[in-house]
């Protein structure tokens, strides 16, 4: 500036400077800030669900793409978790390698095909909006069901036309690039504002007006003052227009879409063969009915404590009326599109908990009569996750239904349970969940029944279908999740031996619903699939669809459920065992305690300290592992049948509800007064200790980790 004031040689440059600033101000005045703000919020919602951002541009725009991704992986204005964001390579080795083999126009498209997944976001920056390599990247992303945004120069331009949305800047190239940098910062500002809103909601939750029902798979903890269970949940904001976060402890909202059947079980005794033919005679028969197909999935979601809407097509006949009544009794709201023809009915003839025969009534699918109504679209817009239960009876083939599912997939997690006669998933689905038979039907070019063949089919389906992941359910072997065809699969074994007497009817629906519920609460896809395997296994072991005849739930987690569980065990003459503790950083001492406690009786219920309780007992730096994760780890142990949470310093109130026959403490309490002993003895119970593995403790683990010593 001094040189400009003292000499004439910089006169032209000083004259250009104000003009450049004026052009920049003019460009800022028309920059679409509202769209950029919405992009930032939407980007947070998308990345927080496990998706990623890709960004690319040429020249100066390449630097701005790198700037954007660096702010998300690193930090922009506040310290927070890193998010997955990748600037497509512009280094010489990548550019020359791709350009040499595929042409320069494919330099970004090739990378999009390698890294992009359905549901990811691609942001392209181009001052001209006509660069061939950027246009090719947009086309590649759209083919993979990605969301594509662009920062461009003045309209009209080809890039803006190719993308889902574009923000156009005005001015010459230097001004446009500076405006794009400003746009990047505005996106980051909005991104971190959305993150801060979620953090604030989590730290200062609203108090429920009435006691919420604890959801299976969530972790309830009694409030200190009232003893009302509160559900600890994680959930990202919805994609699209912002809405107030769900009230802390309230149930997430699940939309189930698909074909509903009427399931009828005719059960009896079989003690002889017919004299007329070598077939068993079934007598002393009883008949029970329940919703099947998508209807069963909706009932499962309601039993998990969710607010459930079922979009289906019901026939106007007696069986259809029975279905509607059964769904309403289960607490399911129904959007009925109408079904031409008769209600499909599946009748199982059963004896000794085994199916002898299945009868299929109305095997020819009827047509869906009505399109999705406008009010249903509004209701669907408020859901937190969608389950598609396709039973190959035309529901998912209806154009209006597919349009609604496509809109939902762009906003919330969609879990698609396919059928061999059904429709392919819509673009943007989070995960498709075929079983081994369905995957083999879809990919007939791959033969074999081993895990390798199942994984290869999942990889092929991921290439064919516009989904972010394929989880092939493997029955008693668990599930295999593939999110990238080039990476190793995630295999989650099931804690079930595949006993032939187990009733697996509905296990696939339970798996899909549980996965959707966990995704709605903010779980990663890998976490959701693991939780779904555990829940579906517990469902089968607990009796399959027979659990709908009782108040029971598999995978018990709340004090109320624990009470029901204890009552059922006692009713069968079993011995109820309980133990308690923080179980922070689970170690071999904990495992030994739990295994020995379970061997004493017929079930083991773990009374688990809440995070607040642990902090009071152990200090403000504890727990190291949060309550949901501690409960999840405990539930994964074969020795643990149920987990119940308490907020006090001791589990006295909870034990008074559970009334276990035996309360177990570790051997380190053998010479110590046990606070719970008098209470347990008051109903005739006993307090016992079991051998303790010396030298194992959470405190010592933490100390060794802090000091860099081997654990």
Buried (B, 14 or more C-beta within 10 A) or exposed (E): EEEBEEEEEBEEEEEEEEEBEEBBEEBBEEBBBEBBBBBBBBBBBBBBBBBBBBBBBBBBBBBBBBBBBEBBBEBBEEEBEEBBBBBBBBEEEBBEBBBEEEBBBBBBBBBBBEBBBBBBBBBBBBBBBBBBBBBBBBEBBBBBBBBBBBBBBBEEBBBBEBBBBBBBBBBEEEBBBBBBBBBBBBBBBBBBBBBBBBEEBBEEBEEBEEBBBBBBBBBBBBBEEEBBBBBBBBBBBBBBEBEEBBBBBBBBBBBBBBBBBBBBBBBBEBEEEEEEEEEBBBEEEEEBBBBBBBBBBBBBBBBBBBBBBBBBBBBBBEBBEBBBEBBEEBBBBBBBBBBEEBBBBBBBBBBEEEEBEEEEBBEEBBEBBEBBEEEBBEBBBBBBBBBBBBBBBBBBBBEBBBBBBBBBBBBBBBBBBBBEEBBBBBBBBBBBBBBBEBBBBBBEEBEEEEBEBBBBBBBBBBEEBBBBBBBBBBBBBBBBBBBBBEEEBBBBEBBBEEEEEBBBBBBBBBBBBBBBBBBBBBBEBBBBBBBBBBBBBBBBBBBBBBBBEEEBBBBBBBBBBBBBBBBBBBEEEBEBBBBBBBBBBBBEBBBBBBBBBBEBBBBBBBBBBBBBBBBBEBEEEBBBBBBBBBBBBBBBBEBBBBBBBBBBEBBBBBBEBBBBBBBBBBBBBEEEEBEBBEBBEEEEBEBBBBEBBEEBBBEBBBEEEEEEEEE
